[in-house]
Amino acid sequence: MIQSPTSSIGLLLLLIGYAAAGPEPDLRPRAVRTSACQEHTNLHTRLDVVEKKVEDTVEKLEVELAAVLDTIQAPKWRPLLDTAGQTTVDILEEPLQRG
């Protein structure tokens, strides 16, 4: 098989360019890549656990808030809330000024 001189020169320039560029900077050894992937996976696993705990805490707080609101709206507390914008007892008022 006979090659033309221009294709040989082109191939030679291509090889020189590849050799001059050196190895790819992002290409890391397999052990390093596997370690980085494992760290990434571990991070996502920990974030999933934190997210689940936050969701559980929010659900518990919603239940507690609903219970507090139900208690406040109970009939025995109604007179304290139905005073047309005025509180029955002003906790900031001096005890002697209370009538």
Secondary structure, DSSP 8 states (H G I E B T S, - for coil): ----HHHHHHHHHHHHHHHHH-S-TT---HHHHHHHHHHHHHHHHHHHHHHHHHHHHHHHHHHHHHHHHHHHTSTTTHHHH-STT--SS-TTS-GGG--
